[in-house]
Amino acid sequence: MPAGAVSLIGLLNPVVGTALGVAFAHEAFGPAQALGVLLVIGGVVLGQRVARPRKAAPVGPVQPTPERGMTMAR
C-alpha cells in the first residue's frame, strides 16, 4: 500500500477510541458522536479513493540493458 493510503487508515484512531470507550467504559454515544464517526469514516473513504495511484501512460518500448536489466526507452 502507498504511504498516503496507510496514513489515512491512522485517522480511524478516534473511531476505535470511541468504540472502545462505549464498549468497555460505558461512555455515552449520542447523535454528536455518531455524526463524528460518520464524518471520519467518510473522510477516510474519500481519501483512499483519491490516494490511489493512477496508471502512467506508456513512454515507449522496453529496451533491455545488460547492467541494469529492463528499463524504459527515452
C-alpha positions as CSV (number, residue, x, y, z in Angstrom):
1,M,0.0,0.0,0.0
2,P,1.2,3.5,-0.7
3,A,2.2,5.6,2.3
4,G,-0.6,8.1,1.7
5,A,-3.2,5.4,1.9
6,V,-1.7,3.9,5.1
7,S,-1.6,7.2,6.8
8,L,-5.3,7.7,6.1
9,I,-6.1,4.5,7.9
10,G,-4.4,6.0,11.0
11,L,-7.1,8.6,11.1
12,L,-9.5,5.9,12.3
13,N,-8.0,6.1,15.8
14,P,-10.8,8.3,17.1
15,V,-13.4,5.9,15.9
16,V,-11.7,3.0,17.6
17,G,-11.3,5.0,20.7
18,T,-15.0,5.9,20.7
19,A,-16.0,2.3,20.2
20,L,-13.7,1.1,23.0
21,G,-15.0,3.8,25.3
22,V,-18.6,2.8,24.7
23,A,-17.9,-0.9,24.9
24,F,-15.7,-1.0,28.0
25,A,-16.0,2.3,29.9
26,H,-19.8,2.7,29.3
27,E,-19.3,6.2,27.8
28,A,-22.3,7.9,26.2
29,F,-22.8,7.5,22.5
30,G,-25.2,10.1,21.1
31,P,-26.0,11.8,17.8
32,A,-22.9,14.0,18.0
33,Q,-20.6,11.0,18.3
34,A,-22.5,9.2,15.6
35,L,-22.1,12.2,13.3
36,G,-18.4,12.4,14.2
37,V,-17.8,8.7,13.4
38,L,-19.6,9.1,10.0
39,L,-17.5,12.1,9.1
40,V,-14.3,10.4,10.0
41,I,-15.1,7.2,8.1
42,G,-16.4,9.3,5.1
43,G,-13.2,11.3,5.1
44,V,-11.0,8.2,5.1
45,V,-13.0,6.5,2.3
46,L,-12.8,9.7,0.2
47,G,-9.1,10.0,0.9
48,Q,-8.5,6.4,0.0
49,R,-10.2,6.9,-3.4
50,V,-8.1,10.0,-4.0
51,A,-4.8,8.4,-2.8
52,R,-4.9,5.5,-5.3
53,P,-2.2,5.9,-7.9
54,R,-3.2,6.3,-11.5
55,K,-1.6,4.3,-14.2
56,A,1.1,6.2,-16.1
57,A,0.9,6.5,-19.9
58,P,3.4,4.3,-21.7
59,V,6.6,6.1,-22.7
60,G,7.9,3.8,-25.3
61,P,9.1,0.2,-25.9
62,V,11.1,-1.5,-23.2
63,Q,14.8,-1.8,-24.0
64,P,17.0,-4.3,-22.1
65,T,20.3,-3.1,-20.8
66,P,22.9,-5.6,-19.5
67,E,24.0,-3.6,-16.5
68,R,20.5,-2.7,-15.1
69,G,18.1,-5.2,-16.6
70,M,14.9,-3.9,-18.2
71,T,14.4,-0.1,-18.5
72,M,12.1,2.2,-20.4
73,A,13.5,3.7,-23.6
74,R,13.6,7.5,-23.7
